[in-house]
């Protein structure tokens, strides 16, 4: 039989893991990773656009249209 400590409820001796906070941390990590990925894709796309314009200039084709 387990020994009971006066003034402490039996349920208080066992700590429950915070499932909700773990799920929130995972959701936050996915959200932040998505923002970083979107930024990386945007930066990569801009790099490809610059390279395309340089290639057109090198080939003697008409220059790219200026962005507004």
Number of C-alpha atoms within 10 A of each C-alpha: 3 5 6 9 9 7 6 9 10 12 8 8 9 8 7 8 8 8 9 9 10 11 11 11 12 12 12 12 12 12 12 12 12 12 11 12 12 12 12 12 11 11 12 11 12 12 11 11 13 12 12 14 16 14 13 14 13 10 9 9 10 9 13 13 7 5 4 3
